[in-house]
Amino acid sequence: MVDPRDARASSPRGADTIRIVSSVPSPESPPAEPAPPVQPHADIPVGAQSPDAALPGAGVPDAFGRLWTPHRLAYIQGGGKPTGPGDHEDCPFCIAPTLTDEEGLIVARGELVYAVMNLYPYNSGHVLICPYRHLADYTELTAAETAEFSDYTKRTIAALRSVSGPHGFNLGMNLGTVAGAGIAAHLHQHVVPRWGGDTNFMPVIGRTRVLPQLVADARKLIADAWPS
């Protein structure tokens, strides 16, 4: 029996037309030898296998596309998080200011706080505002730190508006691990630019963020537009 799907390519009307192919071999053609049986996957119970389980090879095509994001493996494995409760114990927000702007993804440096790109952004242009001091709670900021913290938030919004024209913003802090803070030991505020339609199938159902710009490129754009 010839699979009707194999006849599509030979049809003069294209792939949408299926030509009926006779299953009776011609007298001149020798009978085809039967294909050897394919062993099912040994590590899956036979009753639980899908009809495609007997297909040979590991690369059986399906209806799904794939977006490979190997850079997120470090985040999934907990890389870049503090290893202890003390200051500078592998805290990325303590390490970043000691690097160059390009290496640390620093957008702008103030006297008491700085702006840095989020290495795992929710959207392109996702910036974090951090105090230099290693502290966990917003109430621990001094009056001077609070003022510059707020000022840098305003500057970030202004810079993002000038380079990418977002339709809106999400601003916020997650205080504590139970509140969703990935790095709870060092206070940071999120400034996330938003566009109409950016919450669609990919992040909601596919659990995948599609980012059209490299973080390093976004950093340079925002830094060059940083208001004085």
C-alpha positions as a Python dict, from the first residue, in 0.01 Angstrom:
ca = {
    (1, 'M'): (0, 0, 0),
    (2, 'V'): (139, 339, -99),
    (3, 'D'): (91, 616, 154),
    (4, 'P'): (-132, 882, -9),
    (5, 'R'): (88, 1151, 146),
    (6, 'D'): (371, 1040, -87),
    (7, 'A'): (157, 1117, -390),
    (8, 'R'): (113, 1486, -310),
    (9, 'A'): (448, 1599, -439),
    (10, 'S'): (397, 1423, -774),
    (11, 'S'): (54, 1575, -833),
    (12, 'P'): (52, 1851, -1097),
    (13, 'R'): (-202, 2043, -888),
    (14, 'G'): (30, 2082, -590),
    (15, 'A'): (36, 1959, -233),
    (16, 'D'): (-335, 2021, -168),
    (17, 'T'): (-441, 1749, -415),
    (18, 'I'): (-413, 1381, -328),
    (19, 'R'): (-388, 1147, -626),
    (20, 'I'): (-546, 804, -582),
    (21, 'V'): (-279, 539, -621),
    (22, 'S'): (-362, 178, -686),
    (23, 'S'): (-240, -70, -428),
    (24, 'V'): (-213, -350, -687),
    (25, 'P'): (149, -392, -809),
    (26, 'S'): (209, -402, -1185),
    (27, 'P'): (303, -742, -1336),
    (28, 'E'): (646, -610, -1436),
    (29, 'S'): (733, -488, -1085),
    (30, 'P'): (875, -742, -840),
    (31, 'P'): (694, -753, -510),
    (32, 'A'): (850, -523, -250),
    (33, 'E'): (1025, -690, 38),
    (34, 'P'): (854, -628, 371),
    (35, 'A'): (1026, -374, 594),
    (36, 'P'): (1187, -516, 907),
    (37, 'P'): (982, -459, 1221),
    (38, 'V'): (1077, -156, 1427),
    (39, 'Q'): (1127, -215, 1794),
    (40, 'P'): (929, 13, 2026),
    (41, 'H'): (1102, 239, 2274),
    (42, 'A'): (1240, 14, 2545),
    (43, 'D'): (1205, 268, 2825),
    (44, 'I'): (831, 331, 2773),
    (45, 'P'): (564, 67, 2840),
    (46, 'V'): (418, -59, 2515),
    (47, 'G'): (65, 27, 2619),
    (48, 'A'): (162, 388, 2692),
    (49, 'Q'): (335, 453, 2361),
    (50, 'S'): (179, 669, 2094),
    (51, 'P'): (112, 535, 1743),
    (52, 'D'): (430, 711, 1629),
    (53, 'A'): (645, 533, 1886),
    (54, 'A'): (744, 262, 1640),
    (55, 'L'): (883, 507, 1385),
    (56, 'P'): (1260, 470, 1340),
    (57, 'G'): (1499, 741, 1448),
    (58, 'A'): (1491, 1005, 1721),
    (59, 'G'): (1399, 1298, 1497),
    (60, 'V'): (1038, 1217, 1415),
    (61, 'P'): (883, 1538, 1276),
    (62, 'D'): (574, 1681, 1437),
    (63, 'A'): (357, 1993, 1415),
    (64, 'F'): (557, 2197, 1666),
    (65, 'G'): (821, 2461, 1603),
    (66, 'R'): (1103, 2514, 1850),
    (67, 'L'): (1281, 2818, 1991),
    (68, 'W'): (1612, 2719, 2148),
    (69, 'T'): (1712, 2938, 2445),
    (70, 'P'): (2020, 2772, 2596),
    (71, 'H'): (2124, 3100, 2763),
    (72, 'R'): (1838, 3053, 3011),
    (73, 'L'): (1986, 2729, 3144),
    (74, 'A'): (2200, 2925, 3389),
    (75, 'Y'): (1885, 3089, 3528),
    (76, 'I'): (1701, 2758, 3552),
    (77, 'Q'): (1995, 2602, 3737),
    (78, 'G'): (2012, 2895, 3980),
    (79, 'G'): (2330, 3050, 3843),
    (80, 'G'): (2415, 3406, 3933),
    (81, 'K'): (2239, 3400, 4270),
    (82, 'P'): (2405, 3482, 4604),
    (83, 'T'): (2560, 3182, 4776),
    (84, 'G'): (2515, 3322, 5128),
    (85, 'P'): (2345, 3591, 5333),
    (86, 'G'): (2647, 3821, 5361),
    (87, 'D'): (2759, 4108, 5140),
    (88, 'H'): (2924, 4023, 4808),
    (89, 'E'): (2872, 3647, 4841),
    (90, 'D'): (2841, 3605, 4464),
    (91, 'C'): (2559, 3863, 4454),
    (92, 'P'): (2529, 3973, 4089),
    (93, 'F'): (2405, 4318, 4192),
    (94, 'C'): (2720, 4369, 4400),
    (95, 'I'): (2946, 4234, 4125),
    (96, 'A'): (2797, 4426, 3831),
    (97, 'P'): (2919, 4774, 3940),
    (98, 'T'): (3276, 4641, 3968),
    (99, 'L'): (3277, 4559, 3596),
    (100, 'T'): (3286, 4784, 3295),
    (101, 'D'): (2952, 4913, 3171),
    (102, 'E'): (2961, 4671, 2878),
    (103, 'E'): (3058, 4367, 3087),
    (104, 'G'): (2816, 4446, 3369),
    (105, 'L'): (2536, 4562, 3136),
    (106, 'I'): (2528, 4890, 3328),
    (107, 'V'): (2306, 5157, 3175),
    (108, 'A'): (2394, 5446, 3411),
    (109, 'R'): (2573, 5497, 3742),
    (110, 'G'): (2467, 5738, 4014),
    (111, 'E'): (2622, 5820, 4348),
    (112, 'L'): (2405, 5578, 4545),
    (113, 'V'): (2216, 5368, 4288),
    (114, 'Y'): (2266, 5243, 3935),
    (115, 'A'): (2060, 5114, 3642),
    (116, 'V'): (2140, 4775, 3488),
    (117, 'M'): (1985, 4555, 3221),
    (118, 'N'): (1798, 4245, 3331),
    (119, 'L'): (1990, 3947, 3195),
    (120, 'Y'): (1662, 3751, 3175),
    (121, 'P'): (1421, 4020, 3051),
    (122, 'Y'): (1043, 4002, 3041),
    (123, 'N'): (1056, 4238, 2741),
    (124, 'S'): (1328, 4409, 2539),
    (125, 'G'): (1461, 4703, 2738),
    (126, 'H'): (1385, 4554, 3083),
    (127, 'V'): (1594, 4761, 3328),
    (128, 'L'): (1661, 4716, 3699),
    (129, 'I'): (1731, 4999, 3947),
    (130, 'C'): (1962, 4885, 4229),
    (131, 'P'): (2129, 5050, 4528),
    (132, 'Y'): (2502, 4989, 4556),
    (133, 'R'): (2453, 4883, 4917),
    (134, 'H'): (2366, 4518, 4969),
    (135, 'L'): (2027, 4540, 5139),
    (136, 'A'): (1704, 4347, 5098),
    (137, 'D'): (1420, 4575, 5200),
    (138, 'Y'): (1294, 4904, 5063),
    (139, 'T'): (1259, 5045, 5414),
    (140, 'E'): (1635, 5008, 5464),
    (141, 'L'): (1710, 5278, 5207),
    (142, 'T'): (1825, 5612, 5338),
    (143, 'A'): (1643, 5929, 5236),
    (144, 'A'): (1919, 6010, 4987),
    (145, 'E'): (1910, 5658, 4841),
    (146, 'T'): (1532, 5671, 4812),
    (147, 'A'): (1547, 6003, 4626),
    (148, 'E'): (1805, 5880, 4374),
    (149, 'F'): (1625, 5546, 4343),
    (150, 'S'): (1312, 5733, 4235),
    (151, 'D'): (1505, 5969, 4010),
    (152, 'Y'): (1671, 5680, 3826),
    (153, 'T'): (1333, 5518, 3774),
    (154, 'K'): (1209, 5836, 3606),
    (155, 'R'): (1522, 5860, 3391),
    (156, 'T'): (1487, 5500, 3280),
    (157, 'I'): (1129, 5560, 3168),
    (158, 'A'): (1234, 5873, 2978),
    (159, 'A'): (1522, 5694, 2804),
    (160, 'L'): (1307, 5397, 2703),
    (161, 'R'): (1036, 5626, 2564),
    (162, 'S'): (1289, 5806, 2349),
    (163, 'V'): (1446, 5492, 2195),
    (164, 'S'): (1161, 5241, 2169),
    (165, 'G'): (829, 5420, 2219),
    (166, 'P'): (659, 5170, 2452),
    (167, 'H'): (285, 5199, 2507),
    (168, 'G'): (319, 5160, 2882),
    (169, 'F'): (534, 5033, 3169),
    (170, 'N'): (530, 4791, 3457),
    (171, 'L'): (715, 4919, 3764),
    (172, 'G'): (760, 4713, 4075),
    (173, 'M'): (962, 4545, 4345),
    (174, 'N'): (930, 4191, 4476),
    (175, 'L'): (1028, 4196, 4842),
    (176, 'G'): (1109, 3845, 4958),
    (177, 'T'): (1128, 3509, 4785),
    (178, 'V'): (762, 3432, 4850),
    (179, 'A'): (674, 3755, 4667),
    (180, 'G'): (858, 3637, 4358),
    (181, 'A'): (1201, 3792, 4404),
    (182, 'G'): (1464, 3595, 4213),
    (183, 'I'): (1743, 3761, 4410),
    (184, 'A'): (1575, 3863, 4735),
    (185, 'A'): (1897, 3953, 4918),
    (186, 'H'): (1961, 4268, 4711),
    (187, 'L'): (1682, 4519, 4654),
    (188, 'H'): (1600, 4603, 4292),
    (189, 'Q'): (1313, 4763, 4106),
    (190, 'H'): (1189, 4646, 3767),
    (191, 'V'): (1115, 4889, 3486),
    (192, 'V'): (951, 4686, 3208),
    (193, 'P'): (841, 4853, 2884),
    (194, 'R'): (515, 4721, 2740),
    (195, 'W'): (355, 4720, 2396),
    (196, 'G'): (6, 4630, 2288),
    (197, 'G'): (-3, 4262, 2195),
    (198, 'D'): (316, 4162, 2378),
    (199, 'T'): (107, 3935, 2601),
    (200, 'N'): (0, 3679, 2345),
    (201, 'F'): (13, 3306, 2279),
    (202, 'M'): (392, 3277, 2314),
    (203, 'P'): (432, 3389, 2679),
    (204, 'V'): (86, 3285, 2804),
    (205, 'I'): (50, 2938, 2646),
    (206, 'G'): (393, 2870, 2501),
    (207, 'R'): (574, 3004, 2811),
    (208, 'T'): (831, 3161, 2578),
    (209, 'R'): (944, 3522, 2545),
    (210, 'V'): (1034, 3633, 2194),
    (211, 'L'): (1294, 3910, 2222),
    (212, 'P'): (1392, 4087, 1900),
    (213, 'Q'): (1700, 4259, 2041),
    (214, 'L'): (2014, 4143, 2222),
    (215, 'V'): (2045, 4270, 2578),
    (216, 'A'): (2385, 4429, 2505),
    (217, 'D'): (2241, 4620, 2209),
    (218, 'A'): (1944, 4740, 2415),
    (219, 'R'): (2183, 4855, 2689),
    (220, 'K'): (2378, 5077, 2448),
    (221, 'L'): (2062, 5234, 2306),
    (222, 'I'): (1926, 5319, 2650),
    (223, 'A'): (2264, 5438, 2781),
    (224, 'D'): (2312, 5669, 2481),
    (225, 'A'): (1965, 5816, 2542),
    (226, 'W'): (2009, 5849, 2920),
    (227, 'P'): (1887, 6195, 3030),
    (228, 'S'): (2141, 6409, 3213),
}
